Amino acid sequence: KSPLALFRWSMAAASGENRCSMTYMYEYPEYLKIKLPKKTARRYPAYELYLYGEGSYAEENKNLLLTGIPVLFLPGNAGSYKQVRSLGSIALRKAEDVDFKYHFNFFSVNFNEELVALYGGSLQRQTKFVHECIKVILKLYRDQEFAPSSVAIVGHSMGGLVARALLTLKNFKPELINLLITQATPHIAPVMPLDRYLTDFYTAVNSHWILKAQDLRNLTTLSVAGGFRDYQVRSGLAFLPRLSQHDSALSVVSSAVPKAWASTDHLSIVWCKELILATIRAFFDLIDENTRQITEDPKKRMSVLNHHFVRHPAKMFEENPEAFTNLTGGKAKGYVYNDSSFFLFLFSFLFKVVMLKLLDYPSLSHIVIQVPPAVGNKYTLGCEFFKEDSRTVQLPVTHLFSFGLSSSKILLNSSGLLYNVQLQHFNQIYQAFKIYIDSHCQPLKERKPSVYRLHIPWSYEDSITVAKVPSLAEVSAKLHIAQPHNDSSLPELIIYSSPDCQYEVILKTSLLQVLGQIVRFHAGAFPVYIVSNILLTYGGQLSTLRSTGNFSLELVRTAKPYKVEPLISIVVFLQGFNWFREIWESLSLPEVDAAVLSSQDAWFPLVSLILFLFGTGIAYWSGVFFSASLRLFSSLWLTLIRPTELQKDKLITPRRLCGMISLALVSWTTCGSFAVLIIYLQYLFKVLKCLTFSQSSLDTVNSLKMHITILNLFTWIVLLNLPSLIYWLKNLRYNVRLDPDPCRSTAIILVCILEILMSSSTSEVKSSKLLKIAAKVPLPLSVAMLAFGRMHLYRVPHFVTFSLLLHVLCCFV
């Protein structure tokens, strides 16, 4: 399987079917464009602000006499402002239920569907525009009786990061937002760090939130991750940075949200009905009856979010609950305490669980369960007394290198309703297991399904599996984030069992899911490993120039992980010593990416080897496909057009100089990646033309093999710079020049290099005094690329450019 197919398989195996329900509008959705100040409209011509509405509600709001609570939705990468409709529609239905005593006005920003996850040059612009939108929104309410002083924000994907970036603006007042909810937002790092503007933006935002944590106490932040179904943004990136002094932030995975229990993909998180309902319920519980706006009390805001997204005791939120509380939300309810040690367990047909710590309440004598009349509905109520220790067992997980051949087993002879299986030594992200739960029951009566809950105590990423009894159920056990060093708790498999049933728990390492975890956490680094392999091949072809082999043979001969990986591992090891770190910093060298990943518990020794082998495989087959495609197109070219004899050109001609200057001007005045694409197409055309004469001479054949390798290498450079080109094309009607342009200076150098290389031949390089140096440089460059390019993909073209520059010098020296 390819890495992408393996990753998708791992994701599908872990998450199963999509359990989310679609949200539907009861009336036709309308988006009212809000007029912006002329200065703002001129400064941000591509951006717009809208107010969501439906039916009569939309008609009433056309005069913009708003009386509700403002909420601003920020779409993410290539997202649409119309994604607000799920939140807006359900909030409108909820307001109708309370006769519009309270209601929310949902605004949405149109970011022109920009690819901000891949091009970071517009993130600062988006942030400043949102600031202007907040000021415009609040002005709409200034004459109202209950005028708001702040705006709640819901940000999807990169929209959540833009919302956090508001706090970094010099003239931004933190009190303008008091609630921020992010959906599948990569808070920790970019998924694909394709330019330095993107990584610099992340550094600025996260550094500010760490250094100014005390100033954020009045801002309540909730981050909801999508779980294993979201293969675009892994949930580990969506967890807010852990700050000991910042107790008003909460991170959860959607599969752990009460009443949802569903993992979502990257897009469905904005319309998943179960999640949207939880969000809207939280919004209404956050309303202060006195101000008719979201409460200014940070403790209450956190309490409400914990109620709906973490705890949810199946009852309405109460600010000051009594000792006895109602268990509602269905046909059964009870009066319960929220503690546990000696336990009493209740089980109903709606699967509601109550556990009491009886030792804490010595005066407790009776428990009363009230069941309202329900026609046609049956329910089952089970209860028991037991000691906690008697229902807790420990199961050591199998070793990573057992490859699923060995297993760890435990047999539970259930006489009750609950078992807690603690999974020992399960704490790293590269661990992945299949847990089989085989239930055997005496077929005497109809039984309710068993529920298996995988609980990760150091993060809210629980998952729920419901299985018939008897049956063989499979539970995937993987982590979104590794266990913190100061945490000694154990993951738990909580089995809500049926009495008089026997449960056998079998745990095995899943090799495919281990590889899936590696791909999930490091897929963004694949281009680095692929280009590194091609660069090693390119160096091998230069070193054997007199008998240049084809790409595939040279790749097999030269792309060896032992040439690259040991040196990086040694440097990472030495950086653990202060003396080496001081020397490293004195040389102004950047930190090795592997060391950063290791400090985040996202790295282990074999992961780089596995990624390198993946990169080798992708480079090999993409090279085979690329060469075959070129030969196919050259055959078509030969069929359609009768080519003239190929003439040998000089390396530098007036025409070529004009071409260099023209493309350099294109790069400087428009977009660097556009100039790179033009020179790439010229090179491609030249190679196709050369292929029609590939049998002319040995020198022509060898030169052609070299050109194909350079073109293959350059293809990846074009792909890495493609997002900025797409952004430029989408915004061409607003500005001819891309600013900022991450590719401009590199593009000018590449244009000059490739104009010369496309007319070069191996005969000019064979006798060069620099050939030995040019042939040896790709190896250290590959090492440097893997050391400094995994988390900074925009550095990859720099290493390739330097290697090609030496090749050009070989043509003259």
C-alpha positions in Angstrom: 0.0 0.0 0.0 1.1 3.6 -0.6 1.7 5.8 2.4 -1.5 7.8 1.6 -3.6 4.6 1.1 -2.1 3.2 4.3 -3.0 6.4 6.2 -6.5 6.4 4.8 -6.9 2.7 5.8 -5.6 3.4 9.3 -8.0 6.3 9.6 -11.0 4.3 8.4 -10.1 1.3 10.5 -9.9 3.5 13.6 -13.0 5.6 13.1 -15.5 3.4 11.3 -18.5 5.1 9.6 -19.4 8.7 10.0 -21.7 8.9 12.9 -22.6 12.6 12.4 -26.0 13.6 11.3 -26.4 16.4 8.7 -27.9 19.7 9.8 -30.7 21.0 7.6 -32.1 24.5 7.2 -35.8 24.9 7.9 -36.0 27.9 5.6 -33.9 29.2 2.7 -30.6 30.6 4.1 -29.7 34.2 3.3 -26.5 36.1 3.7 -26.8 39.9 4.1 -23.7 41.7 3.1 -22.6 44.3 5.7 -21.3 47.5 4.3 -17.8 48.3 5.5 -16.1 51.7 5.9 -14.6 52.9 2.6 -11.1 52.8 4.0 -11.5 49.2 5.1 -13.1 48.2 1.8 -10.2 49.7 -0.2 -7.6 48.1 2.0 -9.2 44.7 1.9 -11.0 44.5 -1.5 -11.1 40.6 -1.5 -12.7 40.3 1.9 -16.4 40.7 3.0 -18.6 40.5 6.1 -22.1 38.9 6.1 -25.0 38.4 8.5 -26.7 35.0 8.4 -30.5 34.8 8.3 -33.5 32.7 7.3 -37.1 33.6 6.3 -38.8 36.3 8.3 -35.8 36.6 10.6 -33.6 37.5 7.6 -36.2 40.1 6.4 -36.3 41.7 9.9 -32.6 42.1 10.0 -32.2 43.8 6.6 -32.5 47.2 8.4 -29.7 46.0 10.7 -31.5 47.0 13.9 -30.0 44.1 15.8 -30.9 43.1 19.3 -29.2 39.7 19.7 -25.8 38.5 20.8 -23.1 38.7 18.2 -21.1 35.7 17.1 -18.5 35.9 14.4 -17.7 32.8 12.3 -14.2 32.6 10.6 -13.8 30.0 7.8 -10.5 28.2 7.4 -8.3 27.1 4.6 -10.3 27.4 1.3 -13.4 27.7 3.5 -16.6 29.5 2.6 -18.4 32.1 4.7 -21.6 30.0 4.0 -20.4 27.3 6.4 -21.9 29.4 9.2 -25.4 28.2 8.2 -25.4 25.1 10.5 -24.6 27.2 13.6 -26.9 30.0 12.6 -29.9 27.8 11.7 -29.8 25.7 14.9 -29.3 28.8 17.0 -32.4 30.3 15.4 -34.5 27.2 16.1 -33.3 27.2 19.7 -34.2 30.9 20.0 -37.8 30.1 18.7 -38.1 27.5 21.5 -37.6 30.3 24.1 -39.8 32.8 22.2 -36.8 34.9 21.3 -36.2 35.9 24.9 -32.5 35.5 23.9 -31.1 35.0 20.4 -27.8 35.2 18.6 -26.8 37.1 15.4 -24.3 35.0 13.5 -21.9 37.0 11.3 -19.4 35.4 8.9 -16.3 36.6 7.1 -15.6 35.9 3.4 -11.9 35.3 3.1 -12.2 34.6 -0.7 -11.5 30.9 0.1 -7.8 31.6 0.4 -5.3 28.7 0.9 -4.0 30.1 4.2 -2.9 26.6 5.4 -0.4 26.5 2.6 0.4 30.2 2.0 1.0 32.3 5.1 1.5 35.6 3.4 -2.2 36.6 3.9 -2.7 35.5 7.5 -1.7 38.8 9.0 -4.0 40.6 6.5 -6.9 38.3 7.5 -6.2 39.0 11.2 -6.3 42.8 10.7 -9.5 42.5 8.7 -11.2 40.5 11.4 -10.3 43.3 13.9 -12.0 45.8 11.6 -15.1 43.5 11.4 -15.4 43.2 15.2 -15.4 47.0 15.4 -18.1 47.2 12.7 -20.2 44.6 14.3 -20.2 46.2 17.7 -21.2 49.6 16.2 -24.4 47.9 14.9 -25.5 47.5 18.5 -24.4 50.8 20.0 -27.9 52.3 20.3 -29.5 49.1 21.7 -30.6 48.7 25.4 -28.4 45.6 25.9 -25.5 46.6 23.7 -22.7 44.0 23.7 -19.1 45.1 24.5 -17.6 41.9 23.0 -18.0 39.3 20.3 -17.9 35.6 20.6 -15.9 33.9 17.8 -16.2 30.4 16.2 -13.2 29.6 14.0 -12.9 26.6 11.7 -9.5 25.3 10.9 -7.1 28.2 10.2 -9.9 30.6 11.1 -9.3 29.6 14.8 -5.7 30.5 14.5 -6.5 33.9 12.9 -8.8 34.5 15.9 -6.0 33.7 18.4 -3.7 36.1 16.4 -6.0 39.0 17.2 -4.4 39.2 20.6 -1.0 39.8 18.9 -2.1 43.1 17.2 -0.7 46.1 18.9 -4.0 48.1 18.9 -6.3 45.3 19.7 -8.2 45.4 23.0 -8.5 41.9 24.5 -11.9 42.7 26.0 -13.4 42.7 22.5 -13.6 38.9 22.6 -14.4 36.9 25.7 -15.2 33.5 24.1 -13.4 31.6 21.4 -14.4 28.2 20.0 -12.2 26.6 17.4 -13.1 23.6 15.3 -10.2 21.4 14.0 -7.7 24.2 14.2 -4.0 23.3 14.1 -2.8 25.4 17.0 0.6 23.8 17.6 2.2 23.9 14.2 1.2 24.2 10.5 0.3 21.0 8.7 2.5 21.8 5.7 5.1 24.5 6.5 5.5 25.7 2.9 6.8 29.2 3.6 8.4 31.1 6.3 5.5 33.6 6.7 3.4 30.6 7.9 5.9 29.4 10.4 6.7 32.9 11.6 3.0 33.6 12.1 2.7 30.4 14.3 5.8 31.4 16.3 4.4 34.9 16.9 0.9 33.6 18.0 2.1 30.8 20.3 4.9 32.9 21.8 2.4 35.6 22.6 0.0 33.2 24.2 2.7 31.8 26.4 4.4 35.1 27.4 1.1 37.0 27.9 -0.9 34.1 29.5 -1.9 36.3 32.4 -3.6 38.7 30.1 -5.7 35.9 28.6 -7.5 35.0 31.8 -10.7 36.9 30.7 -10.7 35.0 27.4 -12.3 31.5 27.5 -11.1 29.2 24.7 -12.4 25.9 23.6 -10.7 23.8 21.0 -12.6 20.8 19.4 -10.6 18.4 17.4 -12.1 16.0 14.9 -10.5 12.8 16.0 -9.1 10.0 13.7 -11.6 10.8 10.9 -9.9 14.1 10.3 -6.9 13.2 8.1 -6.1 16.8 7.2 -5.4 18.1 10.7 -4.4 15.4 13.3 -6.0 16.0 16.7 -2.6 16.4 18.4 -2.1 19.7 16.6 -5.5 21.0 17.7 -4.7 20.8 21.4 -4.1 24.2 22.9 -0.6 24.7 24.4 -0.6 23.5 28.1 -0.1 26.6 30.3 -0.1 26.1 34.1 -1.1 29.7 34.6 -3.9 29.7 31.9 -6.8 27.8 33.4 -9.5 29.2 31.0 -8.6 26.9 28.0 -10.1 23.5 27.2 -9.2 21.0 24.5 -11.4 18.1 23.6 -11.7 15.5 20.8 -15.2 15.3 19.2 -15.4 11.5 19.9 -15.3 12.4 23.6 -18.0 15.1 23.6 -21.1 13.8 25.5 -24.2 13.2 23.3 -22.0 13.3 20.2 -19.4 10.5 20.7 -18.5 10.9 17.0 -15.2 11.5 15.2 -15.6 14.0 12.4 -13.6 14.7 9.2 -12.2 18.1 8.6 -15.3 19.6 6.9 -18.1 17.7 8.7 -17.1 19.3 12.0 -18.8 22.5 10.9 -22.1 20.7 10.2 -22.1 17.7 12.5 -25.5 18.0 14.1 -24.4 16.4 17.4 -21.5 18.8 17.8 -23.5 21.9 16.7 -26.2 21.1 19.2 -23.7 20.9 22.0 -22.2 24.2 20.9 -25.6 26.0 20.7 -26.7 24.6 24.0 -23.5 25.9 25.5 -24.1 29.3 23.9 -27.5 29.7 25.5 -26.3 28.5 28.9 -23.6 31.2 28.7 -26.2 34.0 28.6 -26.3 36.4 31.6 -30.0 37.2 32.3 -29.1 40.7 33.6 -27.1 41.8 30.5 -28.7 39.4 28.0 -25.2 38.9 26.6 -22.6 36.2 27.2 -21.5 36.2 30.8 -18.4 38.1 31.9 -17.6 35.6 34.6 -14.7 33.4 33.3 -15.4 30.7 35.9 -19.0 30.3 34.7 -17.9 30.2 31.1 -15.5 27.3 31.9 -18.2 25.6 34.0 -20.6 25.7 31.1 -18.1 24.4 28.5 -17.1 21.6 30.9 -20.7 20.7 31.4 -21.5 20.4 27.7 -18.1 19.2 26.2 -16.6 17.1 29.1 -18.8 16.1 31.9 -22.6 16.4 31.0 -24.4 14.6 33.8 -27.5 14.3 31.6 -29.2 17.3 33.1 -29.7 21.0 32.4 -26.8 23.2 33.4 -27.1 24.7 36.9 -24.7 27.4 38.1 -25.0 26.3 41.8 -26.3 22.7 41.8 -27.7 21.2 44.9 -26.2 18.1 46.6 -28.9 16.1 45.0 -29.3 16.6 41.2 -31.7 15.4 38.6 -30.6 12.9 36.0 -32.7 13.9 33.0 -32.4 13.9 29.3 -34.6 10.9 28.6 -37.3 8.6 29.9 -35.5 7.7 33.2 -34.2 10.0 35.8 -32.9 9.8 39.3 -31.5 11.7 42.3 -27.8 11.0 42.5 -24.5 12.2 43.9 -21.5 12.7 41.6 -18.8 10.7 43.4 -17.4 7.1 43.5 -15.4 4.5 45.6 -17.8 1.9 47.0 -20.1 2.0 44.0 -23.8 1.8 43.3 -24.3 1.3 39.5 -27.6 2.1 37.7 -28.3 1.0 34.1 -31.3 2.0 32.0 -32.4 1.4 28.4 -31.0 4.8 27.5 -27.6 3.8 29.0 -27.2 6.2 31.9 -24.6 5.4 34.5 -24.6 6.7 38.1 -21.9 5.8 40.6 -22.0 6.8 44.3 -19.2 6.9 46.8 -21.1 5.5 49.7 -18.4 5.9 52.3 -18.6 9.7 51.8 -22.3 9.6 52.7 -22.7 7.4 55.9 -26.2 8.9 56.5 -27.5 7.9 53.1 -30.2 5.3 53.6 -32.3 5.2 50.4 -32.0 5.9 46.7 -35.2 6.8 44.8 -35.4 6.5 41.0 -38.3 8.2 39.4 -39.4 7.0 36.0 -42.0 9.1 34.2 -44.8 7.3 32.4 -43.8 6.3 28.9 -46.1 4.5 26.5 -44.6 1.6 24.7 -41.0 2.1 26.0 -39.3 -0.6 28.0 -36.3 0.0 30.2 -34.0 -2.0 32.3 -32.6 -0.9 35.7 -29.6 -2.7 37.2 -27.8 -1.8 40.4 -25.2 -3.4 42.6 -22.7 -2.8 45.4 -19.0 -3.5 44.9 -15.5 -2.4 45.8 -13.6 -0.4 43.3 -10.5 -2.6 43.5 -12.4 -5.7 42.8 -13.5 -4.4 39.4 -10.1 -3.0 38.4 -7.6 -5.1 36.5 -4.3 -4.3 34.7 -3.3 -5.5 31.3 0.2 -4.9 30.0 0.3 -3.9 26.3 2.4 -5.9 23.8 5.7 -4.6 22.6 6.0 -2.6 19.4 8.2 -5.2 17.8 5.9 -8.1 18.5 4.3 -7.2 15.1 1.0 -8.6 16.2 2.3 -12.1 16.6 2.0 -12.2 20.4 -1.0 -11.0 22.5 -1.9 -10.0 26.0 -5.1 -11.5 27.4 -7.3 -11.3 30.4 -10.5 -13.1 31.3 -13.3 -11.4 33.1 -16.1 -13.5 34.6 -18.7 -10.8 35.0 -21.1 -10.9 37.8 -21.8 -7.2 37.7 -22.1 -4.2 35.5 -18.7 -2.6 35.3 -15.0 -3.5 34.7 -12.1 -1.2 34.4 -9.1 -2.6 32.5 -6.0 -0.4 32.9 -3.6 -0.6 30.0 0.0 -0.6 31.3 2.9 1.0 29.3 0.5 2.6 26.8 1.8 6.2 26.6 3.4 6.9 23.2 1.9 8.1 19.9 3.7 5.4 17.8 1.9 2.6 19.8 -1.2 1.2 18.2 -3.2 -1.8 19.2 -6.3 -3.8 18.3 -8.3 -4.8 21.3 -10.7 -7.7 20.8 -13.5 -8.2 23.3 -15.1 -11.6 23.1 -18.3 -11.8 25.1 -20.0 -15.1 25.9 -23.4 -15.2 27.7 -25.9 -17.9 28.5 -28.7 -17.4 26.0 -31.5 -17.2 28.6 -32.9 -13.8 27.9 -32.6 -10.7 25.7 -29.6 -8.6 26.6 -28.8 -5.0 26.0 -25.6 -4.1 24.1 -22.4 -3.7 26.0 -20.5 -0.4 25.9 -16.7 -0.2 25.7 -15.1 3.1 26.5 -11.4 3.8 25.9 -10.5 6.5 28.4 -7.3 8.5 28.1 -6.9 10.4 31.4 -4.4 13.0 30.3 -6.5 14.4 27.5 -10.2 14.4 26.5 -10.0 12.0 23.6 -12.2 9.1 24.7 -13.9 6.9 22.2 -17.0 4.7 22.6 -17.8 1.4 21.0 -21.2 -0.3 21.3 -21.5 -4.0 20.7 -24.1 -6.7 20.8 -23.9 -9.4 23.4 -22.6 -12.0 22.7 -20.2 -10.9 20.0 -16.6 -10.3 19.1 -16.0 -6.6 19.1 -12.8 -4.8 18.0 -11.6 -1.5 19.5 -8.7 0.5 18.1 -6.4 2.0 20.7 -4.2 4.9 19.5 -3.2 8.2 21.0 -3.5 11.7 19.7 -0.9 13.1 22.1 1.8 11.3 24.2 1.5 11.1 28.0 3.1 14.1 29.7 6.2 13.4 31.7 4.6 14.6 34.9 1.6 12.3 34.5 1.5 8.8 35.9 -2.1 7.8 35.1 -3.0 4.8 33.0 -5.3 4.6 30.0 -8.4 2.6 30.8 -10.8 0.3 28.9 -14.0 0.7 30.8 -16.4 -2.2 30.0 -20.1 -1.6 30.9 -21.0 -5.3 30.9 -24.0 -7.5 31.2 -24.4 -9.7 34.3 -23.6 -13.4 34.0 -21.5 -12.9 30.9 -17.8 -13.8 30.4 -15.5 -11.3 28.6 -12.1 -12.1 27.2 -10.0 -9.1 26.4 -7.2 -9.8 23.8 -4.7 -7.0 22.9 -2.3 -7.2 20.0 0.0 -4.7 18.3 -1.3 -3.6 15.0 1.6 -3.1 12.6 -0.5 -1.4 9.9 -1.9 1.1 12.4 1.6 1.8 13.8 2.7 2.7 10.3 -0.6 4.7 10.0 0.3 6.6 13.1 3.8 7.4 11.7 2.2 8.6 8.5 -0.4 10.6 10.4 2.2 12.4 12.5 4.9 12.9 9.8 3.1 12.9 6.4 4.0 16.6 6.0 7.7 15.6 5.9 7.4 13.2 2.9 8.4 15.9 0.3 11.7 16.3 2.2 12.5 12.6 2.1 11.5 12.3 -1.6 13.6 15.2 -2.7 16.5 14.0 -0.6 16.4 10.7 -2.4 16.3 12.4 -5.8 19.2 14.6 -4.8 21.3 11.6 -3.8 20.5 10.1 -7.2 21.5 13.3 -8.9 24.8 13.3 -7.1 25.4 9.7 -8.1 24.8 10.5 -11.7 27.3 13.3 -11.5 29.9 11.0 -9.9 29.6 8.5 -12.7 29.2 10.9 -15.6 31.1 8.9 -18.1 28.6 6.1 -17.9 25.5 7.8 -16.6 22.8 5.3 -15.5 19.1 5.9 -15.7 17.3 7.4 -12.7 15.9 4.2 -11.3 19.2 2.4 -11.3 21.1 5.3 -9.7 18.4 5.7 -7.1 18.8 2.1 -6.0 22.6 2.5 -6.0 22.9 5.8 -4.1 19.8 6.3 -1.9 21.0 4.5 1.2 19.7 5.6 4.6 23.0 4.8 6.4 24.6 7.6 4.4 22.2 10.2 5.9 20.5 9.1 9.1 23.5 8.3 11.5 24.9 11.8 11.3 21.5 13.4 12.2 21.0 10.9 15.1 24.5 11.8 16.4 23.8 15.5 16.3 20.4 15.0 18.1 22.2 13.0 20.8 24.9 15.5 21.3 22.4 18.4 21.6 21.5 16.8 24.9 24.8 18.2 26.2 25.1 21.8 27.2 28.6 22.2 25.8 27.6 21.0 22.3 24.4 23.1 22.4 26.5 26.2 23.2 28.8 25.6 20.3 25.8 25.0 18.0 24.2 28.2 19.0 27.5 30.2 18.7 27.6 29.1 15.0 24.0 30.5 14.6 22.8 27.2 13.3 19.0 26.5 13.5 17.8 23.8 15.8 17.6 20.3 14.3 14.0 19.5 13.5 14.3 15.9 14.9 15.3 17.4 18.3 12.2 19.6 18.3 10.0 16.6 17.5 11.7 14.5 20.1 11.0 17.1 22.8 7.3 16.9 21.7 7.4 13.1 22.1 6.6 12.8 18.4 9.9 11.2 17.4 11.7 7.9 18.0 14.8 6.4 16.4 13.2 4.2 13.7 10.7 6.8 12.4 13.2 8.5 10.2 14.3 5.2 8.7 10.7 4.3 7.9 10.1 7.7 6.4 13.3 7.5 4.3 12.2 4.1 2.9 8.8 5.5 2.1 10.5 8.4 0.4 12.7 6.0 -1.6 9.7 4.1 -2.8 7.8 7.2 -3.8 10.8 8.7 -5.5 11.4 5.4 -7.4 7.9 4.9 -8.7 7.3 8.6 -9.4 10.6 8.6 -11.4 9.5 5.5 -13.4 6.1 7.2 -14.1 7.7 10.5 -14.9 10.2 9.0 -17.4 7.5 6.8 -19.0 5.2 9.9 -19.3 8.0 11.9 -21.0 8.6 9.2 -23.5 4.9 8.8 -24.2 4.5 12.6 -24.9 7.7 12.6 -27.0 6.2 9.8 -29.1 3.0 11.8 -29.6 5.2 14.9 -30.4 7.1 12.9 -33.0 3.8 11.6 -34.5 2.2 15.0 -34.8 5.1 17.2 -35.7 8.1 16.3 -37.8 11.0 17.8 -35.9 14.0 19.4 -37.4 17.5 18.3 -36.6 18.5 19.2 -33.0 21.1 22.0 -33.0 23.7 22.4 -30.4 23.3 25.8 -28.7 25.9 27.8 -26.9 25.3 28.1 -23.1 24.9 31.8 -23.2 23.4 33.6 -26.1 21.7 37.0 -26.5 18.3 35.3 -26.8 18.9 33.3 -23.6 20.0 36.4 -21.8 16.9 38.2 -22.8 14.9 35.2 -21.6 16.6 35.3 -18.2 16.0 39.1 -17.8 12.4 38.8 -18.9 11.6 36.0 -16.4 13.5 37.8 -13.7 11.3 40.8 -14.3 8.2 38.5 -14.3 9.3 37.2 -10.9 10.0 40.6 -9.5 6.8 42.3 -10.7 4.2 39.5 -10.5 4.8 36.2 -8.8 8.0 34.2 -8.3 6.3 30.8 -8.6 4.8 32.0 -11.9 8.3 32.6 -13.3 9.4 29.2 -11.9 6.5 27.5 -13.7 7.3 29.2 -17.0 11.0 28.1 -16.9 9.9 24.6 -15.9 7.6 24.3 -18.9 10.4 25.6 -21.1 12.7 22.9 -19.7 10.0 20.3 -20.1 9.5 21.2 -23.8 13.3 21.1 -24.4 13.6 17.6 -22.8 10.6 16.3 -24.9 12.3 17.7 -28.0 15.6 16.0 -27.0 13.8 12.6 -26.5 13.0 12.5 -30.2 16.7 12.4 -30.9 17.7 10.1 -27.9 19.5 7.7 -30.2 21.7 10.3 -31.8 24.9 9.8 -29.8 26.1 8.4 -26.5 26.6 11.9 -25.2 23.1 12.9 -26.1 21.7 9.9 -24.3 23.7 10.6 -21.2 22.8 14.2 -21.2 19.2 13.3 -21.6 19.3 11.0 -18.5 20.8 13.9 -16.5 18.1 16.3 -17.8 15.3 13.9 -16.8 16.7 13.7 -13.2 17.0 17.5 -13.0 13.5 17.9 -14.3 12.2 15.3 -11.8 14.0 17.2 -9.0 12.6 20.5 -10.3 9.0 19.1 -10.5 9.0 18.9 -6.7 10.2 22.4 -6.4 7.3 23.6 -8.6 4.8 21.6 -6.5 6.1 23.1 -3.2 5.7 26.6 -4.6 2.3 25.9 -6.2 0.2 27.3 -3.3 1.6 30.8 -3.7 0.9 30.7 -7.4 -2.8 29.6 -6.8 -3.2 32.4 -4.3 -1.7 34.9 -6.8 -4.0 33.8 -9.6 -7.1 34.0 -7.4 -6.3 37.5 -6.3 -4.9 38.7 -9.6 -7.9 41.1 -10.1 -7.0 42.9 -6.9 -3.2 43.1 -7.2 -0.8 42.1 -10.0 2.1 41.7 -7.6 2.1 39.0 -5.0 3.1 40.6 -1.7 4.7 39.1 0.3 6.1 36.5 -2.1 8.0 33.6 -0.5 9.5 32.5 -3.8 10.7 35.8 -5.4 14.4 35.7 -4.8 14.8 32.0 -5.2 12.8 32.2 -8.5 15.2 34.7 -10.0 18.2 32.5 -9.2 16.5 29.4 -10.5 15.5 31.1 -13.8 19.1 31.9 -14.5 20.3 28.4 -13.6 17.8 26.5 -15.6 18.2 28.7 -18.7 21.8 27.6 -18.8 21.2 23.9 -17.7 18.6 23.2 -20.4 21.2 23.7 -23.1 24.1 22.0 -21.3 25.5 18.5 -22.0 27.6 16.0 -20.1 30.5 16.6 -22.4 30.9 20.2 -21.0 30.8 18.9 -17.4 33.1 15.9 -17.7 36.3 17.9 -17.9 35.3 20.4 -15.2 37.6 20.9 -12.2 34.5 21.3 -10.0 32.9 18.1 -11.0 34.2 16.1 -8.0 32.9 18.8 -5.6 29.5 19.1 -7.4 29.1 15.3 -7.2 29.9 15.1 -3.5 27.8 18.1 -2.4 24.4 16.5 -2.8 25.1 14.1 0.1 25.7 16.7 2.8 22.9 18.8 1.3 20.6 15.8 1.7 21.7 15.4 5.3 21.1 19.2 5.9 17.7 18.9 4.2 16.5 16.2 6.5 18.0 17.9 9.5 16.5 21.4 8.9 13.6 20.8 6.4 11.2 18.4 8.1 9.4 21.2 9.9 10.4 23.9 7.4 9.6 22.7 3.9 10.3 26.1 2.4 14.1 25.4 2.9 14.0 22.5 0.5 14.3 24.6 -2.7 17.4 26.4 -1.3 19.3 23.2 -0.9 18.4 22.1 -4.5 19.2 25.5 -5.9 22.7 25.4 -4.4 23.4 21.9 -5.9 22.2 23.1 -9.4 24.3 26.2 -9.1 27.4 24.0 -8.8 26.3 22.1 -11.8 26.1 25.4 -13.8 29.6 26.4 -12.6 30.9 23.0 -13.9 29.8 24.1 -17.4 32.2 27.0 -17.3 35.1 26.0 -15.0 
